Amino acid sequence: MSESVYKIIEMVGSSSESWEDATQNAVKSAGMSLRDLRIAEVVTLDMKIENNQAAVYRARVKLSFKILSD
């Protein structure tokens, strides 16, 4: 029987362009130091507002990655 163990972390990505870019930035940043990323789940989306306009889009993302495998 093959068993695997995964760890879940939360990261916040940001972008001045879109929530999609903010999410991708979180995944890219995680990928720089973690291997075997498996699932990304967007938990919340928000934005910083300046002068009545969206200035920064932010995405809180749960990421899972494999830490043990048989």
Secondary structure, DSSP 8 states (H G I E B T S, - for coil): ---EEEEEEEEEEEESS-HHHHHHHHHHHHHHH-S-EEEEEEEEEEEEEETTEEEEEEEEEEEEEEEEE-
